[in-house]
């Protein structure tokens, strides 16, 4: 059995690498993973701010969302999926592909940061940049709390909980696919992502909570990789998976805060 069991879908690659424990001159380290994570998150932040400012400038001048915003959102999302499969299949490409993935994540985050609040609040009445800043701050606060809990040994995820989490993720994927497919046939069902009622907010809280739990799997993955002397390039795989989870958590918190503002 592999030393690593089912983890974050973006973090299961290490199971495929053989030769753990073999003496290597260049191995995965905590410091190297932290550096790679910092680089990827910096790329996401820079690209995200630039793309958001471009949309904001257009909206200010035209009082409308630019026509290219949704195509960019869709293409960046599809692109991140494609690059994820590439890293999953060929983890040695991670030092090059992960930064490219971060660029697409940045574009996705920038567009989503503008569009998601606009679905729930009136920008003339609510400070949308403040919502985004609060979501970003909350994301790193949650990440810091989960890291502290993991480092202290208080927070751990066992095999049973891992299976439950993976089942929940695949359930969410199936739910999103169902919403998307039914929309083509004009069929409407309850949309937890758009609902601002108590059930909708509860749904978003559950999504954010699930994303937070996946941070524990990311930390566990990185710890196991370092412990078993994984190859150096796996630092970028670990950083990539952590970036994916943080972006997911940010978007869920952004949606949650926007929904709460809509109810005020």
C-alpha positions as CSV (number, residue, x, y, z in Angstrom):
1,X,0.0,0.0,0.0
2,X,1.2,3.5,-0.8
3,X,2.5,5.6,2.1
4,X,-0.1,8.2,1.0
5,X,-3.8,7.4,0.8
6,X,-6.5,9.4,-0.9
7,X,-5.9,13.1,-0.5
8,X,-7.0,16.3,-2.1
9,X,-7.6,15.5,-5.8
10,X,-4.8,17.9,-6.6
11,X,-2.5,16.2,-4.1
12,X,-2.6,12.5,-4.9
13,X,0.3,12.5,-7.4
14,X,2.9,11.6,-4.8
15,X,1.3,8.1,-4.6
16,X,2.5,7.5,-8.1
17,X,6.1,8.3,-7.4
18,X,8.3,5.3,-6.6
19,X,11.4,5.0,-4.5
20,X,10.5,6.8,-1.3
21,X,13.3,6.6,1.2
22,X,16.0,6.3,-1.5
23,X,18.9,8.6,-0.9
24,X,18.6,11.6,-3.2
25,X,20.8,14.7,-3.5
26,X,17.7,16.9,-4.2
27,X,14.7,16.1,-2.1
28,X,11.5,17.8,-1.1
29,X,11.7,20.1,1.9
30,X,9.3,22.3,3.9
31,X,11.3,25.4,3.1
32,X,11.3,24.7,-0.6
33,X,7.5,24.0,-0.6
34,X,6.9,27.2,1.3
35,X,8.9,29.2,-1.3
36,X,7.1,27.5,-4.2
37,X,3.7,28.2,-2.6
38,X,4.7,31.9,-2.1
39,X,5.7,32.2,-5.7
40,X,2.4,30.7,-7.0
41,X,0.2,32.7,-4.6
42,X,2.1,35.9,-5.7
43,X,1.3,35.1,-9.3
44,X,-2.3,34.5,-8.5
45,X,-2.5,37.8,-6.6
46,X,-0.8,39.9,-9.3
47,X,-2.8,38.5,-12.2
48,X,-6.0,38.6,-10.1
49,X,-5.6,42.3,-9.2
50,X,-4.7,43.2,-12.8
51,X,-7.7,41.4,-14.3
52,X,-10.0,42.8,-11.6
53,X,-8.8,46.3,-12.3
54,X,-9.4,45.9,-16.0
55,X,-13.0,44.8,-15.3
56,X,-13.5,47.6,-12.8
57,X,-12.3,50.3,-15.1
58,X,-14.6,49.1,-17.9
59,X,-17.5,48.9,-15.5
60,X,-16.9,52.4,-14.2
61,X,-16.8,53.8,-17.7
62,X,-19.7,51.8,-19.2
63,X,-21.8,50.7,-16.2
64,X,-21.7,47.2,-17.6
65,X,-19.5,44.1,-17.2
66,X,-17.2,43.7,-20.3
67,X,-18.2,41.0,-22.8
68,X,-14.9,39.3,-22.4
69,X,-15.3,38.7,-18.7
70,X,-17.4,35.5,-18.9
71,X,-15.3,33.9,-21.7
72,X,-12.1,34.6,-19.7
73,X,-13.8,33.0,-16.7
74,X,-14.8,29.9,-18.6
75,X,-11.5,29.6,-20.5
76,X,-9.4,30.0,-17.4
77,X,-11.5,27.4,-15.6
78,X,-11.2,24.9,-18.4
79,X,-7.5,25.7,-18.7
80,X,-6.8,25.1,-15.0
81,X,-8.5,21.7,-15.4
82,X,-6.4,20.8,-18.4
83,X,-3.1,21.8,-16.6
84,X,-4.2,19.9,-13.5
85,X,-4.4,16.7,-15.6
86,X,-1.0,17.5,-17.0
87,X,0.6,17.9,-13.6
88,X,-1.3,14.8,-12.3
89,X,0.0,12.7,-15.2
90,X,3.5,14.1,-15.3
91,X,4.4,15.6,-11.9
92,X,8.0,16.4,-13.1
93,X,6.5,19.2,-15.2
94,X,5.1,20.9,-12.1
95,X,8.0,23.5,-11.7
96,X,7.0,24.9,-15.2
97,X,3.3,24.1,-15.4
98,X,2.3,25.1,-11.9
99,X,3.2,28.8,-12.5
100,X,1.2,28.7,-15.7
101,X,-1.6,27.2,-13.8
102,X,-1.3,30.1,-11.3
103,X,-1.6,32.6,-14.1
104,X,-4.9,31.1,-15.1
105,X,-6.0,30.9,-11.5
106,X,-5.2,34.6,-11.2
107,X,-7.4,35.4,-14.2
108,X,-10.2,33.2,-12.8
109,X,-9.9,34.8,-9.3
110,X,-9.9,38.4,-10.7
111,X,-13.0,37.9,-12.8
112,X,-14.8,35.9,-10.0
113,X,-13.9,38.6,-7.5
114,X,-15.9,41.1,-9.6
115,X,-18.8,38.9,-10.8
116,X,-19.7,36.9,-7.7
117,X,-20.5,39.9,-5.5
118,X,-22.4,41.5,-8.4
119,X,-24.7,38.5,-8.3
120,X,-25.8,39.4,-4.8
121,X,-25.2,43.1,-4.0
122,X,-25.6,46.5,-5.6
123,X,-22.1,48.0,-6.1
124,X,-23.6,51.4,-5.7
125,X,-24.6,50.6,-2.1
126,X,-22.0,48.0,-1.1
127,X,-18.2,48.3,-1.1
128,X,-17.3,45.3,-3.3
129,X,-13.5,45.7,-2.9
130,X,-14.0,45.5,0.8
131,X,-15.9,42.2,0.5
132,X,-13.0,40.9,-1.6
133,X,-10.4,42.1,1.0
134,X,-12.4,40.5,3.8
135,X,-12.6,37.2,1.9
136,X,-8.8,37.3,1.3
137,X,-8.1,38.0,4.9
138,X,-10.5,35.3,6.1
139,X,-8.9,32.8,3.7
140,X,-5.5,33.3,5.2
141,X,-6.9,33.4,8.7
142,X,-8.6,30.1,8.2
143,X,-5.4,28.7,6.6
144,X,-3.3,29.9,9.6
145,X,-5.8,28.4,12.1
146,X,-5.8,25.0,10.2
147,X,-2.0,25.0,10.0
148,X,-1.7,25.7,13.8
149,X,-4.2,23.0,14.5
150,X,-2.4,20.5,12.3
151,X,1.1,21.4,13.7
152,X,-0.2,21.0,17.2
153,X,-1.6,17.6,16.4
154,X,-5.1,18.7,17.4
155,X,-6.5,18.5,13.8
156,X,-6.0,15.3,11.9
157,X,-8.0,13.6,9.2
158,X,-8.3,9.8,9.3
159,X,-9.1,7.4,6.5
160,X,-12.8,7.4,7.2
161,X,-13.1,11.2,7.2
162,X,-11.0,11.3,4.0
163,X,-13.5,9.0,2.3
164,X,-16.4,11.2,3.4
165,X,-14.6,14.3,2.2
166,X,-13.9,12.8,-1.2
167,X,-17.5,11.6,-1.5
168,X,-18.6,15.2,-0.7
169,X,-16.4,16.7,-3.3
170,X,-17.6,14.3,-6.0
171,X,-21.1,15.0,-4.9
172,X,-20.5,18.8,-5.4
173,X,-19.0,18.1,-8.8
174,X,-22.0,16.1,-9.8
175,X,-24.4,18.8,-8.5
176,X,-22.6,21.5,-10.5
177,X,-22.7,19.3,-13.6
178,X,-26.4,18.7,-13.0
179,X,-27.2,22.4,-12.7
180,X,-25.2,23.1,-15.9
181,X,-26.8,20.4,-17.9
182,X,-30.4,21.1,-16.8
183,X,-29.9,24.8,-17.6
184,X,-29.6,23.9,-21.3
185,X,-33.1,22.3,-21.2
186,X,-34.6,25.2,-19.3
187,X,-35.1,23.0,-16.2
188,X,-34.6,24.8,-12.9
189,X,-33.8,23.2,-9.6
190,X,-32.6,24.6,-6.2
191,X,-29.3,26.3,-6.7
192,X,-27.3,26.5,-3.4
193,X,-24.7,28.6,-5.0
194,X,-27.2,31.4,-5.8
195,X,-29.7,31.1,-3.0
196,X,-29.3,33.8,-0.4
197,X,-31.8,32.3,2.1
198,X,-30.8,30.3,5.1
199,X,-30.4,27.1,3.2
200,X,-28.2,28.8,0.6
201,X,-26.0,30.3,3.2
202,X,-25.8,27.0,5.0
203,X,-24.8,25.3,1.8
204,X,-22.0,27.9,1.2
205,X,-20.8,27.4,4.8
206,X,-20.6,23.7,4.2
207,X,-18.6,24.3,1.0
208,X,-16.2,26.6,2.8
209,X,-15.9,24.1,5.6
210,X,-15.0,21.3,3.2
211,X,-12.4,23.5,1.5
212,X,-10.9,24.2,5.0
213,X,-10.7,20.5,5.8
214,X,-8.9,19.9,2.6
215,X,-6.1,22.2,3.8
216,X,-5.4,19.5,6.4
217,X,-4.9,17.0,3.7
218,X,-2.6,19.4,1.9
219,X,-0.5,19.8,5.0
220,X,-0.4,16.1,5.6
221,X,0.6,15.4,2.0
222,X,3.5,17.9,2.2
223,X,4.6,16.4,5.6
224,X,4.6,12.9,4.1
225,X,6.5,14.0,1.0
226,X,9.2,15.5,3.1
227,X,9.3,12.6,5.5
228,X,9.7,10.1,2.7
229,X,12.3,12.2,0.8
230,X,10.2,12.8,-2.3
231,X,12.0,14.3,-5.3
232,X,12.6,18.0,-5.4
233,X,10.0,18.7,-8.0
234,X,7.3,17.5,-5.7
235,X,7.7,20.8,-3.8
236,X,5.9,22.4,-6.7
237,X,3.2,19.7,-6.7
238,X,2.6,20.3,-3.0
239,X,2.5,24.1,-3.6
240,X,0.2,23.7,-6.5
241,X,-2.3,21.6,-4.5
242,X,-2.2,24.1,-1.7
243,X,-2.8,27.0,-4.1
244,X,-5.8,25.2,-5.6
245,X,-7.4,24.6,-2.2
246,X,-6.8,28.2,-1.1
247,X,-8.4,29.6,-4.3
248,X,-11.3,27.3,-3.7
249,X,-11.6,28.5,-0.1
250,X,-11.4,32.1,-1.1
251,X,-14.1,31.8,-3.7
252,X,-16.4,30.1,-1.2
253,X,-15.8,32.8,1.4
254,X,-16.3,35.5,-1.2
255,X,-19.7,34.0,-2.1
256,X,-20.6,33.6,1.6
257,X,-19.7,37.3,2.5
258,X,-21.6,38.5,-0.6
259,X,-24.7,36.5,0.4
260,X,-24.6,37.9,3.9
261,X,-24.3,41.4,2.5
262,X,-27.3,40.7,0.3
263,X,-29.4,39.9,3.4
264,X,-28.6,43.1,5.3
